[in-house]
């Protein structure tokens, strides 16, 4: 079953962070091996400087490769650890964004769950009026930012309780709260667990910096991915059962104007990753107030405007 748009946006960032770490680690290890081979070829120094093994004409690079190979190897190892730690910020940010997007999506499908009586129609009827849809979208987004705060277990609980959705048994948020605490520490305290004490030397404070092992990093990445997968699946099952098809049809017809049903179906598939039939696209177009005009015998040639 296709994923909803918030999942796709989250997953792109998840994949980007994953690729960044593993490709960087690969580069670090291969660079260390290559420099090691160079050091054993024609060098009598037991631990030569990196710039003597492989000099650089780049000013920034040349300023930082005047260290011995052993020190440079340690720097590469530390860099992989720093990437793991910094990636917590990106994963947490992507997760928070996804929760807000899911809340907004649910809000325009079930506005009465946020405020009673409902201030707006729900999708697809809402999409009959551009101004009201834009206002509803801003309203639901504002409610998402106001209501989704604090630890992730609370945000997820708010999302499900607000819209009356059954919480998936596979959705675990305890570990996510731990990652939230680390994210807060990195974002606000420079990743240091101890920043108090004017009498404490800087070197001691800096030693309290967050250090995420590779196994812990893998667990973090997996926890966020499993959580988003469970959330996406449950929302599709319980509320956004049409997978957002009316929104896709609305977006394309607003942007492109009159279009044949066949072209519309093709664009929905290409841009939104949905695979609706011609009839489903036609029904969605009619539901959001688009006019249709027969243009030949084939349903694919029906003009949607």
Protein Blocks (a to p, Z undefined) as FASTA:
>chain_A
ZZdfklmmmmmmmmmmmmmmmmmmmmmmmmmmmmmmmmmgopabfbdcfklmmgcfbfkl
mmmmmccfklmmmmmmmmmmmmmmmmmmmmmmmmmmmmmmmmmmmmmmmmmlmpccdfbd
cdfklmmpmklmmmmmmmmmmmmmmmmgcjfklmmmmmmmmnopacdfklcfklmmmmmm
mmmmmmmnnopabfghjkbcfklmmmmpccddfklmmmmmmmmmmmmmmmmmmmmmmmmm
nnommmmmmmmmmmnopadfklmmmmmmmmnopacdfklmmmmmmmnopacddebjblkl
pccZZ
